[in-house]
Amino acid sequence: MVIFYRHGYHTILIPGDINPDTLKHLLEEDEGMEKRYTTFDRRQSVLHPKWHEACSDQPSLKALFGLHGLSILVAPHHGLESGFSEDLYKSIKNEKPDLVVISEKRHLSDSDGNVDPFYQTSDGAKGQKVFIDGKEEKGFSVSTRNGHHVLILFQGTGGEPEVYLEKDPKSLLGKLK
């Protein structure tokens, strides 16, 4: 399951362990793909009452990326090089998200793969302010490496999402308003 969520001006893609070929299949809306949309906007619900039930006139994921861009990309397949999708980046407005979140897997052996360095540069993301262990930084990506937990707050009113990383997940609860 791939999740795309939009709140106001902010968007996030959570593709899970999807591989580049499957992501391309999804972006191109090839045969056999199904999609369901949930909309919390009453006007859209009236205009598109079947979006949550069956494939119909929902816009494509590629069209949504082109229109809204992507605020946060949770890197596919733990950010590993084997999960990088050039097709995804080509479909995003301005060809990159604002920030990449890398949910790193534990590397137990040399065959576990490497995080793609592209995600951690200005080529892979526009960059934005993040708070790591209480310190403000500008970053292109953040990672769960070293036991960090990630909290992303979408305010929906423009600007940047608020992104916090802390080792103690309980300390993130205080950030909720």
Order of alpha helices (4+ residues) and beta strands (2+ residues): beta-beta-alpha-alpha-alpha-beta-alpha-beta-beta-beta-beta-beta-beta-alpha
